[in-house]
Amino acid sequence: MKLVRALTADKAVLAIDLLCQGVPELSKGRLKDAMSKGAVLLSGKPQKRLRRAQAPLQIGQQLQLHYDADLLSRQCEPAQLISDQQQYSVWFKPAGMLTQGNEWGDHLALLRVVEQHFLSKRPVFLLHRLDREASGLVLIAHTKTAAAAFSKLISERRISKDYLIRVKGQLSAALLAAAELNTALDGKACQTQFSLRHYDASRDQSWLDIVLISGRKHQIRRHFALAGHPVMGDPQYGQGNKDSAGLALQAVRLSFTCPVKRQRQQFELPPALWLTAVNT
């Protein structure tokens, strides 16, 4: 079941009671579950998620419910803390987890996981995104100062992001020699550098190390699909690249000069979390 409902309190009422009255299709238990998973928004400036079923509402306050039974029932592997640097932290986001929640909920969102890990005692600021289907390293800031400093590094392209992908086919000698894809995307210049790690002849697939110079939406996936070598398991780009193992794209390394400690930092995904079957 999937539904969207906007409800306005015409009297002082508890949040769960307003939901039960306005959404009779769903049981109280399902509504409480939706609230706990971030699918109920309380209108205002700013709009915020309302998770507490017994929260009192005043006349005129409005709730928005975005309910999708399929999404709310989904699960994935847990996120893992790679390094806690106090003002920022580095996390492993598994495939199937959003970086940030949306109106349909945030129970499978990395930001929510980070909030819960630190018991909401630290603010969390998203610095960059990783596609839901992808896995790998994500940097989260915990102070406004750190967030601003890291955002500046990102805008100036002073954070090196390395990826590992597995693509369909064997790249030509000319393409390997070029070692770069630079087709403009959405009318904007962009650059993806790569090198061959391993060619798997038995599956006719290539493992590639990627350095992302710019960061257009789905840049790696789109570039390699346009080059005729789509990323395996990509549900959106390419043909003949279905793979039950999922999207073979992983953010494996982050390198930068830390704006907090003024030291060179490099964070790499632990070997146990790397995509399987890669020949190192």
N, C-alpha and C positions, 0 to 999 in steps of 0.2 A: 504493500500500500504506500502511496505517495500523495501527500497533500500539503497545501499551504493555507494558513488561516491567520487572519488579523483579528484580534479581539480587544475591545475597549471596555474598561471597567465603568459601569454606570452607577456603582456604589462602592464603598469600601469592601474589599474582598481579598481572600487569600489567592495567590497565583494559581495554585493547583485547582481551586474551586472554579475560577474563571475558565481555566482550560477544560475542566470536566464538563462545564455547562456549554461551552462553545464548540467542543469537539467530541460529541457523544460516540463517534465511531471508534474512539480509542479508550481503552480501560485506564483507570487511574495509574495502574502499575506501568503501562506503556508510556504514559505522559510523564511520569516521574523519571523514567529511564531516559526519555528524550531530553528532559531538562538537564539531567546530570551529564549528558553527552553534548551539551551546548547547542541544542536545536531550538531553544526558545530565547528570543531576543526581547529585551525591554527597550521600547522606543525612548529616545531622549538624545541629549547632546553631552557626551557621546552615547551612541547606542551601545548596550552591553548585554552580555549573556546573563540570563537569570537561571541559576541552577537550584536555588532553594525553593522547594515546593511550598513551604509555609510563609514565603515572603509576602508581606501585606502590600496591597495595591490601593492607591487612592483613586477617587473619581477622575476619569479622563485619561488615566495611564493605559498604555496599549502594549499588548504582547503580540509578537509575531512567531508563529510556529511553522517551521519547515521540517516536515516529517517524511522521511524515506526509510521504510522498514529495512530495505536491503542494505543501505549505507550504515544504518545504526547497528546492524547485526555483524558487520564486517570486522575481521580481526587481522592482525599481521604480527610479524616478529617484533619484539620490543626494541626500542631505541637504546643506545648505550652511550654513556658518558666516556669520552676519550681523554679529555683533559679539562680540569677546572683551574682556570687562571684568575679566579675571583671576579675581576671586572668583565671577563668574558669566558666562555666555555666552548669546547669543540665536541660535537656529537656525531654519532653514527646514526643516520636515518635509514631504516630498512625500506626495501621496496614495498609499495602498498600504503605507505604512510605519507600524508600531506605534510608539507613544511609548515603551513599555516591553515587553520580552520576556515570554514566559510559559513554561510547562513544555514547550511544543512547539518552543522555540528563540528566539533573539534576533538572528539574522543580518539580519533586516529590522526592527530596533528602533533608534530614535533614540539611546537611552542607550548602546547598544553602539557605534554610530558615533562618538559623542562620546568614549567611552573610547579607541577606536582612534586617533582624531584626536590626542588628547593623549598617546598612547602609554602609557595607564594611569598617567601620572604625576600626574594630578589625580583626586580623587574626583569622582563625579558624583551629584547629588541631584535627583531629579525633583520639580518644584514644582507642575506642573499637567499635565493630559492633553489630547490632541487626538485625536478619533476617527481610526481607521485610514484610513477613506475620505476624510477631510478633509485639507487641506493648510494650511500657514501657520506662524506664529511660535510657538516654544516656548522657555521660559526654563529654563535649567539652572544650578543652583548648584554651586560647587566647594569650598566649605568648610561645615562644620557651622554656623558662625556666620551665614554668608550664607543658608544654607537655612532656619534658624530665623527670621531677620529677614524673608525673603520670604514664608515660610509665614504669618507674622503679618499681613503686608500683605494677603495673599490672604484670610485669614479675616475681616479687617476690611473687605474689599471696597475696598481702596485701590489696586488695580491695575486700570486701565481696559483692557478687552479689546474691540477693535473687529473686526468680521467683515464679509465680503462674501458674499452669497448670491444665487442665482438661483432663483426659485420659479415654479411653475406659475400662469398666469392673471394677470389684472389686478385689483389690490386695489381695493376700493370706496372711494369718497370718505370714507365714515364710518370705515373701518378706517385709512386713511391719516391722518385727522384725529386718531384716537385715538393713533396712533404708538406703541402699546404692546400687548403680549400678556402677560397675567398669570394665565392659568389655572394653578391649582395642579397640580403633578406629584408623584405618589407621596405625596400627602397633605401636601406642603410648598409654601409660598408661593414663587413665583419671578416674575421680571420680565425681559422682553425688549423693549428699545426699538428702534425701526427708523425709517428714512426711505427714501423712494423715490429711487433714483439714476437709473433709466431703465426705461421700459416698452418692450419689443420687440414691437410689434404683429404683425410677420411670424411670430413664433413663439408669440405670446400668453404671454410670460414677463416677469417683472419682476425687475430687479436691485435689491437692497436693501442699505443700509448698516445694520449691526446693532451695538448696544451691549449687551453682556451684563451685566446687573446682578447676577444670581445665577447659579449654575453647577450646575444639576441635570443628571443624566445625559441626554445627547442633547437638552438643553433647546430649542435653536433648532429642531432637526429636528422634535421633537414638537409644539412650539407652532405652527409653521406648517402642519404636517399637520392639526392639530386646527382651525385657522382655514380650512381648505379650500384652502390654497396650499402644498402640500408642496415641499420643496427638490428641485430637479431632480437626477436621478441617485441619489436616496436608495434604497438597496436594502431598507430596513426599514420606512419610514414613508411613507404616502400611496399614492394610486392614480393611474395615468395620468401618472406622472412619470419613466418610464424615460429614460435618456440614456446613450448609449455613451461620452460624454466623462467619465462618472463623477460623483461627488458634487460639486455646485456650492456648496461651502461652504469658506470660507478665512478663517483668522485673519490679518488684515492689519496690525494695529497694537497695540502694548503701550505704555502710559504709566503712569508712577509716579514717586514721589520715591524715589530710590535710597537704601536703608538703609545702604549702604557709603560712598558719597561725599556723601550728603545733598544731592544735586542732582536737579532735575527731569530725567527721562530719557524720551525717546520713541523707540521703534524701529518703523520701518515697512518693510513688505516692498518690496524693489526692484521697480520697474515691470515688469521682464522676467519676474518670477515671479508676477505677478497672474494670476488666471483670465482667459482670453482672451475677447474679444468684448464686454467691458464698455465702456460708453460713459461716459467720464470727463468 
